[in-house]
Each structure stands twice: as C-alpha cells, then as structure tokens.
Amino acid sequence: MDLGNSTKGELIEIIQQLLLERDGASFEKAVSQNQKLTFQYATSYFAKKKLPFNEEQKIKLGLINEEGQYTNVGLLLSDQCEHRVKCAIFSGEGKSRFRTGKEFSGSILRQLEGSYEYINLYNTISVNFNFEELNQMENRDYPEVAIREALTNALLHRDYSYSGNTLVNMFTNRLEIISIGGLVSGLTMSDIKRGISQTRNKILTGVFYRLKLVESYGMGVGRIIEEYKGKGTPRFNPEQNSFVVVLPNMNVKPSQVENQITKEMITEKQVLGLFEDKEMISRKDVEELLNCSGFPARKVLTALLEQSKIQAVGKGRSTRYILLD
C-alpha cells in the first residue's frame, strides 16, 4: 500500500480501517471518538413513531455498549453525526448549469427526512388528460416511493468507516443518488435484484427496521424496479468504492430537455443584453423586456444569480441587479 501521497486525514482513515479488520470488530460496534452526543432529533423521531428512546432502549439498539459508551451507531443517529447529504439541482443533463443546492447534516434520520423533502420540492407534477376516460392524471417526474427507497438504501448501506458525503444530483432527465462503498464482498447486482441481502450495517439496519423505514431486508431495489414498471428503467451502478442509483425522469423526453435548455439560454442572453445600455437593472426591466409577469422575471433573475452572472443590490422593491465580470 503506497501511503506516500496520503494526507493526515486519509492516513487516520486507513489506520482505523486496518485496526478494524485486524481486530475483527465492526465499525458499528466501535466506540465513538465523540462521547458528548445529543439526540434531540432522534428523540422526537422515535416519539413520532410512538417508540421509546430511553437509556435502556439505546443499549438494546446498539447505540450504547456494555461499558456505557456510545458506539459509532450512536454517533450516526446523534445530532453530532459527521457525515452529510449534499443535494444539487442542475438545469440540463450535465453539471455545467447549476441551479441550486442544499446540504443536510445532523442525525442521519434528519438527513433522510430533509433530503427527501427537498428533492420532492423539485419533483414536478405533470397533468395529462385522458380523453377516453374523460379524466386527468397527475404524474410526478419520479415515483416518491422510489426516491424514498433509494435514499434510505444510500444511507443505510454506505460505508461509514470512510468520510465523505452522500450525493444527490437532480438533472432534467434523471436523479442520481451516490453513496460511498460498493457492494458487500461476495454479492453481485444480480443477487441484489433477486432480493438476496447482505447488510453492511447490521445494527443500523435493525434500527431502521424498528422505525419501519425498511419493511423487509433486501427489498429496496425490487420496490424501485416495481415503481418504474412500464414507465422507465432505473439503473444501478456498483463501483469499487461507490454505488450509484439512477432514476429516470418519467415525464421528460430528450427532445423536450434540449428545447427547454435552449429556450432558457436565449431568455437569459436577452436579459444580460439589458446591461449594454444600463449599469443596473430591476425586475420591472425584465418584465417589460420579456412581456411577462413577475414570476417568470424572478425565475430568470434567480437562474442568473445562481450562475454568478449577476449580483443583487438592495432589498425588497428597491432590489437592483448588476453584471458580474
């Protein structure tokens, strides 16, 4: 093993991993380096599920060991959890046009709920009218069950012995969820699709099962595939050190994506053209240029702000925008 170019943090991770392997102990049962843990979010979450979360229950669930010390599972469920979920929303099929994003920290229960709610803010509903049955159908871009399962699996099965964030990237044609750690040794993707399960984090899985966040072991991938039956093909890409779930947008065709991107780019170019005659512009200037109401004007200004092409000056009705180099 070549450690010549490793940073101090990387060396600590490598040493910890080697010690775990040598001692035959799991990451979950190892004593947390941080013993000053609080569980405000977990306590409220268990209460919402009408489950006890006292000292005795923490011991039963594996958050506290026989010596009364917090374990790494305790750390993951605590408000001081060191891992995070980073969500990014992009316009288009690549990462060149970043729209917005948000990072979720704290208990992994908080990360799960927070990232799920955030993704659903951008999980657009499309309305289609059925002329034969004379009714309308509302279809989200991504099945909510599939999103939930993919997020839960990413947090439940990732390798927590390594630092790094769980990543969520939403594009116009797909949603990608990336977790650290490939498949558990000995398992193949074919095994996973058949429902064969070998859990990396057995104690944590037990906690999730107790909270009914997982209904049964090894069924997550199957449920995702079932949700997409006849509507698209989700992809599962296991790598050596990561696992990627790709959920296709069920309401978008490639041509629609290209047309929408082109339209947005033309509109933004028109707005930027205002700065040829003015040093500062207002939302009213954009409304007059595009002959639109306030909402579309705010949308294009927000997109330009997120791309760092303009900067807002002032607040409220007096807000003006200047061009950035």
C-alpha positions as a Markdown table, in Angstrom:
| # | Residue | x | y | z |
|---|---|---|---|---|
| 1 | Met | 0.0 | 0.0 | 0.0 |
| 2 | Asp | 1.5 | 3.3 | -1.1 |
| 3 | Leu | 0.9 | 5.9 | 1.6 |
| 4 | Gly | 3.5 | 8.5 | 0.3 |
| 5 | Asn | 0.9 | 11.0 | -1.1 |
| 6 | Ser | -1.7 | 10.5 | 1.6 |
| 7 | Thr | -2.9 | 13.4 | 3.7 |
| 8 | Lys | -3.0 | 13.2 | 7.5 |
| 9 | Gly | -6.8 | 12.7 | 7.5 |
| 10 | Glu | -6.5 | 9.9 | 4.9 |
| 11 | Leu | -3.8 | 8.2 | 6.9 |
| 12 | Ile | -6.0 | 8.2 | 10.0 |
| 13 | Glu | -8.9 | 6.6 | 8.0 |
| 14 | Ile | -6.5 | 3.9 | 6.6 |
| 15 | Ile | -5.1 | 3.1 | 10.1 |
| 16 | Gln | -8.6 | 3.0 | 11.6 |
| 17 | Gln | -9.8 | 0.6 | 8.8 |
| 18 | Leu | -6.7 | -1.7 | 9.2 |
| 19 | Leu | -7.4 | -1.8 | 13.0 |
| 20 | Leu | -11.0 | -2.7 | 12.5 |
| 21 | Glu | -10.0 | -5.5 | 10.1 |
| 22 | Arg | -7.3 | -6.8 | 12.4 |
| 23 | Asp | -9.4 | -6.9 | 15.5 |
| 24 | Gly | -12.4 | -8.4 | 13.6 |
| 25 | Ala | -14.6 | -5.6 | 15.1 |
| 26 | Ser | -17.2 | -3.9 | 13.0 |
| 27 | Phe | -17.4 | -0.1 | 12.6 |
| 28 | Glu | -20.8 | 0.0 | 14.1 |
| 29 | Lys | -19.7 | -1.6 | 17.5 |
| 30 | Ala | -16.5 | 0.5 | 17.8 |
| 31 | Val | -16.6 | 3.2 | 20.5 |
| 32 | Ser | -17.4 | 6.7 | 19.1 |
| 33 | Gln | -14.5 | 9.1 | 19.5 |
| 34 | Asn | -17.1 | 11.7 | 20.4 |
| 35 | Gln | -18.8 | 10.8 | 23.7 |
| 36 | Lys | -20.6 | 14.1 | 24.1 |
| 37 | Leu | -23.6 | 13.2 | 22.0 |
| 38 | Thr | -27.1 | 14.6 | 22.0 |
| 39 | Phe | -30.2 | 13.1 | 20.4 |
| 40 | Gln | -32.7 | 15.8 | 20.1 |
| 41 | Tyr | -33.8 | 14.9 | 16.5 |
| 42 | Ala | -33.7 | 11.1 | 17.2 |
| 43 | Thr | -35.8 | 11.5 | 20.4 |
| 44 | Ser | -38.5 | 13.5 | 18.6 |
| 45 | Tyr | -38.4 | 11.0 | 15.6 |
| 46 | Phe | -38.9 | 8.0 | 17.9 |
| 47 | Ala | -41.6 | 9.8 | 19.8 |
| 48 | Lys | -43.4 | 10.5 | 16.4 |
| 49 | Lys | -43.2 | 6.7 | 15.8 |
| 50 | Lys | -44.5 | 6.1 | 19.3 |
| 51 | Leu | -41.4 | 4.2 | 20.3 |
| 52 | Pro | -39.3 | 4.5 | 23.5 |
| 53 | Phe | -35.9 | 6.0 | 23.2 |
| 54 | Asn | -34.6 | 5.9 | 26.8 |
| 55 | Glu | -31.2 | 4.7 | 28.0 |
| 56 | Glu | -32.3 | 1.1 | 28.1 |
| 57 | Gln | -33.6 | 1.3 | 24.5 |
| 58 | Lys | -30.3 | 2.9 | 23.3 |
| 59 | Ile | -28.5 | -0.1 | 24.8 |
| 60 | Lys | -30.8 | -2.6 | 23.1 |
| 61 | Leu | -30.5 | -0.9 | 19.8 |
| 62 | Gly | -26.7 | -0.8 | 20.0 |
| 63 | Leu | -26.2 | 2.9 | 20.4 |
| 64 | Ile | -24.5 | 2.3 | 23.8 |
| 65 | Asn | -22.3 | -0.7 | 24.6 |
| 66 | Glu | -22.0 | -2.8 | 27.8 |
| 67 | Glu | -19.5 | -0.3 | 29.2 |
| 68 | Gly | -21.9 | 2.6 | 28.9 |
| 69 | Gln | -20.0 | 4.2 | 26.0 |
| 70 | Tyr | -21.6 | 5.5 | 22.8 |
| 71 | Thr | -20.9 | 3.4 | 19.7 |
| 72 | Asn | -20.5 | 4.6 | 16.1 |
| 73 | Val | -24.1 | 3.8 | 15.6 |
| 74 | Gly | -24.9 | 6.2 | 18.4 |
| 75 | Leu | -22.8 | 8.8 | 16.6 |
| 76 | Leu | -24.7 | 8.3 | 13.3 |
| 77 | Leu | -28.0 | 8.8 | 15.0 |
| 78 | Ser | -26.9 | 11.7 | 17.1 |
| 79 | Asp | -27.1 | 15.4 | 16.3 |
| 80 | Gln | -23.3 | 15.3 | 16.0 |
| 81 | Cys | -23.1 | 12.9 | 13.1 |
| 82 | Glu | -20.1 | 13.8 | 11.0 |
| 83 | His | -21.5 | 12.6 | 7.6 |
| 84 | Arg | -23.7 | 14.7 | 5.4 |
| 85 | Val | -26.0 | 14.5 | 2.4 |
| 86 | Lys | -25.4 | 17.1 | -0.3 |
| 87 | Cys | -28.2 | 17.8 | -2.8 |
| 88 | Ala | -27.6 | 19.7 | -6.1 |
| 89 | Ile | -30.2 | 20.7 | -8.7 |
| 90 | Phe | -29.0 | 21.3 | -12.3 |
| 91 | Ser | -30.6 | 22.7 | -15.4 |
| 92 | Gly | -29.9 | 20.3 | -18.3 |
| 93 | Glu | -28.4 | 16.8 | -18.4 |
| 94 | Gly | -24.9 | 17.8 | -17.2 |
| 95 | Lys | -23.3 | 19.8 | -14.4 |
| 96 | Ser | -22.5 | 23.0 | -16.3 |
| 97 | Arg | -25.7 | 24.7 | -15.3 |
| 98 | Phe | -26.0 | 24.6 | -11.5 |
| 99 | Arg | -29.4 | 25.9 | -10.3 |
| 100 | Thr | -29.4 | 25.5 | -6.5 |
| 101 | Gly | -28.5 | 23.1 | -3.8 |
| 102 | Lys | -28.6 | 22.3 | -0.1 |
| 103 | Glu | -26.6 | 20.3 | 2.5 |
| 104 | Phe | -28.1 | 18.3 | 5.3 |
| 105 | Ser | -26.3 | 17.4 | 8.5 |
| 106 | Gly | -27.1 | 16.1 | 12.0 |
| 107 | Ser | -28.7 | 12.7 | 12.7 |
| 108 | Ile | -28.9 | 10.5 | 9.6 |
| 109 | Leu | -32.7 | 10.4 | 10.4 |
| 110 | Arg | -32.7 | 14.2 | 9.9 |
| 111 | Gln | -30.6 | 13.8 | 6.7 |
| 112 | Leu | -33.1 | 11.2 | 5.3 |
| 113 | Glu | -36.2 | 13.3 | 6.0 |
| 114 | Gly | -34.6 | 16.6 | 5.0 |
| 115 | Ser | -33.1 | 15.4 | 1.7 |
| 116 | Tyr | -36.4 | 13.6 | 0.8 |
| 117 | Glu | -38.5 | 16.7 | 1.3 |
| 118 | Tyr | -36.0 | 18.8 | -0.6 |
| 119 | Ile | -35.9 | 16.5 | -3.6 |
| 120 | Asn | -39.7 | 16.5 | -3.7 |
| 121 | Leu | -39.8 | 20.3 | -3.9 |
| 122 | Tyr | -38.3 | 19.8 | -7.4 |
| 123 | Asn | -40.2 | 16.6 | -8.2 |
| 124 | Thr | -42.6 | 18.3 | -10.7 |
| 125 | Ile | -46.1 | 17.1 | -11.2 |
| 126 | Ser | -47.3 | 16.9 | -14.9 |
| 127 | Val | -51.0 | 16.8 | -15.6 |
| 128 | Asn | -52.2 | 14.6 | -18.6 |
| 129 | Phe | -55.8 | 14.4 | -19.7 |
| 130 | Asn | -57.2 | 11.1 | -20.7 |
| 131 | Phe | -59.8 | 11.8 | -23.4 |
| 132 | Glu | -61.1 | 8.2 | -23.5 |
| 133 | Glu | -61.9 | 8.1 | -19.8 |
| 134 | Leu | -62.5 | 11.9 | -19.5 |
| 135 | Asn | -60.3 | 12.4 | -16.6 |
| 136 | Gln | -56.9 | 13.8 | -15.8 |
| 137 | Met | -53.9 | 12.1 | -14.3 |
| 138 | Glu | -51.1 | 13.7 | -12.3 |
| 139 | Asn | -47.7 | 12.1 | -12.6 |
| 140 | Arg | -44.6 | 13.2 | -10.7 |
| 141 | Asp | -41.2 | 13.1 | -12.5 |
| 142 | Tyr | -40.0 | 10.5 | -10.1 |
| 143 | Pro | -42.1 | 8.0 | -8.0 |
| 144 | Glu | -42.0 | 9.1 | -4.4 |
| 145 | Val | -41.6 | 5.5 | -3.2 |
| 146 | Ala | -38.5 | 5.0 | -5.5 |
| 147 | Ile | -36.9 | 8.2 | -4.2 |
| 148 | Arg | -37.5 | 7.2 | -0.6 |
| 149 | Glu | -36.1 | 3.7 | -1.1 |
| 150 | Ala | -33.1 | 4.9 | -3.0 |
| 151 | Leu | -32.3 | 7.5 | -0.3 |
| 152 | Thr | -32.9 | 5.0 | 2.5 |
| 153 | Asn | -30.6 | 2.4 | 0.9 |
| 154 | Ala | -27.9 | 5.0 | 0.3 |
| 155 | Leu | -27.8 | 6.0 | 4.0 |
| 156 | Leu | -28.3 | 2.5 | 5.3 |
| 157 | His | -25.8 | 0.6 | 3.2 |
| 158 | Arg | -23.0 | 3.1 | 2.7 |
| 159 | Asp | -19.5 | 2.5 | 4.2 |
| 160 | Tyr | -19.3 | 4.9 | 7.2 |
| 161 | Ser | -15.7 | 3.9 | 8.0 |
| 162 | Tyr | -14.8 | 6.5 | 5.3 |
| 163 | Ser | -15.5 | 10.2 | 5.4 |
| 164 | Gly | -17.3 | 11.8 | 2.6 |
| 165 | Asn | -20.8 | 12.9 | 1.7 |
| 166 | Thr | -23.8 | 11.0 | 0.2 |
| 167 | Leu | -24.5 | 12.9 | -3.0 |
| 168 | Val | -27.9 | 13.6 | -4.7 |
| 169 | Asn | -27.8 | 15.2 | -8.2 |
| 170 | Met | -31.0 | 16.1 | -9.9 |
| 171 | Phe | -30.9 | 16.8 | -13.7 |
| 172 | Thr | -33.7 | 17.5 | -16.1 |
| 173 | Asn | -33.7 | 13.9 | -17.3 |
| 174 | Arg | -32.6 | 11.9 | -14.2 |
| 175 | Leu | -32.0 | 11.7 | -10.5 |
| 176 | Glu | -28.6 | 10.3 | -9.3 |
| 177 | Ile | -28.0 | 9.1 | -5.7 |
| 178 | Ile | -24.4 | 8.2 | -4.9 |
| 179 | Ser | -23.2 | 6.6 | -1.7 |
| 180 | Ile | -19.7 | 5.6 | -0.6 |
| 181 | Gly | -18.9 | 1.9 | -0.6 |
| 182 | Gly | -19.6 | -0.6 | -3.3 |
| 183 | Leu | -21.4 | -3.9 | -2.9 |
| 184 | Val | -20.6 | -6.0 | 0.1 |
| 185 | Ser | -17.9 | -8.6 | -0.8 |
| 186 | Gly | -19.4 | -11.7 | -2.4 |
| 187 | Leu | -22.6 | -10.0 | -3.6 |
| 188 | Thr | -23.4 | -9.2 | -7.3 |
| 189 | Met | -26.0 | -6.9 | -8.7 |
| 190 | Ser | -28.0 | -9.9 | -9.9 |
| 191 | Asp | -28.1 | -11.1 | -6.3 |
| 192 | Ile | -29.5 | -7.8 | -5.1 |
| 193 | Lys | -32.2 | -7.7 | -7.8 |
| 194 | Arg | -33.3 | -11.2 | -6.7 |
| 195 | Gly | -33.7 | -9.9 | -3.1 |
| 196 | Ile | -30.6 | -11.5 | -1.7 |
| 197 | Ser | -29.3 | -9.2 | 1.1 |
| 198 | Gln | -26.0 | -9.0 | 2.9 |
| 199 | Thr | -26.2 | -5.9 | 5.1 |
| 200 | Arg | -23.0 | -3.8 | 5.7 |
| 201 | Asn | -24.5 | -2.1 | 8.7 |
| 202 | Lys | -26.5 | -4.7 | 10.6 |
| 203 | Ile | -27.1 | -2.7 | 13.7 |
| 204 | Leu | -28.2 | 0.4 | 11.9 |
| 205 | Thr | -30.5 | -1.8 | 9.7 |
| 206 | Gly | -32.1 | -3.1 | 12.9 |
| 207 | Val | -32.8 | 0.5 | 14.0 |
| 208 | Phe | -34.3 | 1.4 | 10.6 |
| 209 | Tyr | -36.4 | -1.8 | 10.7 |
| 210 | Arg | -37.6 | -0.9 | 14.2 |
| 211 | Leu | -38.6 | 2.5 | 12.9 |
| 212 | Lys | -40.4 | 0.9 | 9.9 |
| 213 | Leu | -38.1 | 2.8 | 7.5 |
| 214 | Val | -37.5 | -0.6 | 5.8 |
| 215 | Glu | -40.3 | -3.1 | 5.6 |
| 216 | Ser | -38.1 | -6.1 | 4.9 |
| 217 | Tyr | -34.5 | -6.9 | 4.2 |
| 218 | Gly | -33.2 | -6.8 | 0.6 |
| 219 | Met | -36.5 | -5.4 | -0.9 |
| 220 | Gly | -35.4 | -1.8 | -1.7 |
| 221 | Val | -34.1 | -2.4 | -5.2 |
| 222 | Gly | -37.1 | -4.6 | -6.1 |
| 223 | Arg | -39.5 | -1.9 | -5.0 |
| 224 | Ile | -37.7 | 0.7 | -7.1 |
| 225 | Ile | -37.9 | -1.5 | -10.2 |
| 226 | Glu | -41.6 | -2.2 | -9.5 |
| 227 | Glu | -42.4 | 1.5 | -9.2 |
| 228 | Tyr | -40.9 | 2.0 | -12.7 |
| 229 | Lys | -42.7 | -0.9 | -14.3 |
| 230 | Gly | -43.8 | 0.2 | -17.8 |
| 231 | Lys | -42.6 | 3.8 | -17.1 |
| 232 | Gly | -38.8 | 3.6 | -17.5 |
| 233 | Thr | -35.7 | 1.7 | -16.4 |
| 234 | Pro | -33.8 | 2.7 | -13.3 |
| 235 | Arg | -30.1 | 1.9 | -13.3 |
| 236 | Phe | -27.9 | 0.5 | -10.5 |
| 237 | Asn | -24.2 | 1.0 | -11.0 |
| 238 | Pro | -22.0 | -0.6 | -8.3 |
| 239 | Glu | -18.3 | 0.5 | -8.4 |
| 240 | Gln | -15.4 | -0.5 | -6.3 |
| 241 | Asn | -15.9 | 2.4 | -3.8 |
| 242 | Ser | -19.3 | 3.7 | -4.6 |
| 243 | Phe | -22.9 | 2.7 | -5.5 |
| 244 | Val | -25.0 | 4.9 | -7.9 |
| 245 | Val | -28.7 | 4.7 | -8.4 |
| 246 | Val | -30.1 | 6.5 | -11.4 |
| 247 | Leu | -33.8 | 7.2 | -11.6 |
| 248 | Pro | -35.1 | 8.4 | -15.0 |
| 249 | Asn | -37.5 | 11.3 | -15.2 |
| 250 | Met | -40.7 | 9.7 | -16.4 |
| 251 | Asn | -42.2 | 13.0 | -17.8 |
| 252 | Val | -39.3 | 14.1 | -19.9 |
| 253 | Lys | -38.1 | 13.1 | -23.4 |
| 254 | Pro | -34.6 | 14.0 | -24.7 |
| 255 | Ser | -36.0 | 16.5 | -27.2 |
| 256 | Gln | -38.1 | 18.2 | -24.6 |
| 257 | Val | -35.0 | 18.7 | -22.4 |
| 258 | Glu | -33.0 | 20.1 | -25.3 |
| 259 | Asn | -35.8 | 22.6 | -26.3 |
| 260 | Gln | -36.2 | 23.8 | -22.7 |
| 261 | Ile | -32.5 | 24.4 | -22.2 |
| 262 | Thr | -32.3 | 26.3 | -25.5 |
| 263 | Lys | -35.2 | 28.5 | -24.6 |
| 264 | Glu | -33.8 | 29.2 | -21.1 |
| 265 | Met | -30.4 | 30.1 | -22.6 |
| 266 | Ile | -31.9 | 32.5 | -25.1 |
| 267 | Thr | -34.0 | 34.2 | -22.5 |
| 268 | Glu | -31.0 | 34.7 | -20.2 |
| 269 | Lys | -29.0 | 36.1 | -23.0 |
| 270 | Gln | -31.8 | 38.6 | -23.7 |
| 271 | Val | -31.8 | 39.7 | -20.1 |
| 272 | Leu | -28.0 | 40.1 | -20.0 |
| 273 | Gly | -28.3 | 42.3 | -23.1 |
| 274 | Leu | -30.0 | 44.9 | -20.9 |
| 275 | Phe | -26.7 | 45.7 | -19.4 |
| 276 | Glu | -25.4 | 47.0 | -22.7 |
| 277 | Asp | -27.4 | 50.2 | -22.0 |
| 278 | Lys | -27.7 | 50.1 | -18.2 |
| 279 | Glu | -25.3 | 49.6 | -15.3 |
| 280 | Met | -28.1 | 48.3 | -13.1 |
| 281 | Ile | -31.5 | 46.7 | -13.9 |
| 282 | Ser | -34.6 | 46.0 | -12.0 |
| 283 | Arg | -37.2 | 43.1 | -12.1 |
| 284 | Lys | -39.5 | 45.6 | -13.8 |
| 285 | Asp | -37.0 | 46.0 | -16.7 |
| 286 | Val | -37.0 | 42.2 | -17.2 |
| 287 | Glu | -40.9 | 42.1 | -17.2 |
| 288 | Glu | -41.0 | 44.8 | -19.8 |
| 289 | Leu | -38.3 | 43.1 | -21.9 |
| 290 | Leu | -39.9 | 39.7 | -21.9 |
| 291 | Asn | -43.5 | 41.0 | -21.7 |
| 292 | Cys | -44.2 | 38.7 | -18.7 |
| 293 | Ser | -45.4 | 38.8 | -15.2 |
| 294 | Gly | -43.3 | 38.9 | -12.0 |
| 295 | Phe | -42.9 | 35.1 | -11.6 |
| 296 | Pro | -41.1 | 34.4 | -14.9 |
| 297 | Ala | -39.0 | 37.5 | -14.4 |
| 298 | Arg | -37.9 | 36.4 | -10.9 |
| 299 | Lys | -37.2 | 32.9 | -12.3 |
| 300 | Val | -34.7 | 34.1 | -14.9 |
| 301 | Leu | -33.1 | 36.5 | -12.5 |
| 302 | Thr | -32.7 | 33.7 | -9.9 |
| 303 | Ala | -31.1 | 31.5 | -12.6 |
| 304 | Leu | -28.5 | 34.2 | -13.4 |
| 305 | Leu | -27.8 | 34.8 | -9.7 |
| 306 | Glu | -27.2 | 31.1 | -9.2 |
| 307 | Gln | -24.8 | 31.1 | -12.1 |
| 308 | Ser | -23.0 | 34.1 | -10.5 |
| 309 | Lys | -23.5 | 36.1 | -13.7 |
| 310 | Ile | -25.3 | 39.0 | -11.8 |
| 311 | Gln | -25.4 | 40.3 | -8.3 |
| 312 | Ala | -28.4 | 41.6 | -6.3 |
| 313 | Val | -28.0 | 45.0 | -4.6 |
| 314 | Gly | -30.6 | 46.2 | -2.1 |
| 315 | Lys | -33.7 | 44.5 | -0.7 |
| 316 | Gly | -37.4 | 44.3 | -1.5 |
| 317 | Arg | -38.8 | 46.6 | -4.1 |
| 318 | Ser | -35.6 | 48.5 | -4.3 |
| 319 | Thr | -33.6 | 45.5 | -5.4 |
| 320 | Arg | -31.4 | 46.1 | -8.4 |
| 321 | Tyr | -29.0 | 43.8 | -10.3 |
| 322 | Ile | -25.5 | 44.5 | -11.6 |
| 323 | Leu | -23.5 | 42.5 | -14.1 |
| 324 | Leu | -20.5 | 40.5 | -12.7 |
| 325 | Asp | -17.3 | 40.0 | -14.8 |
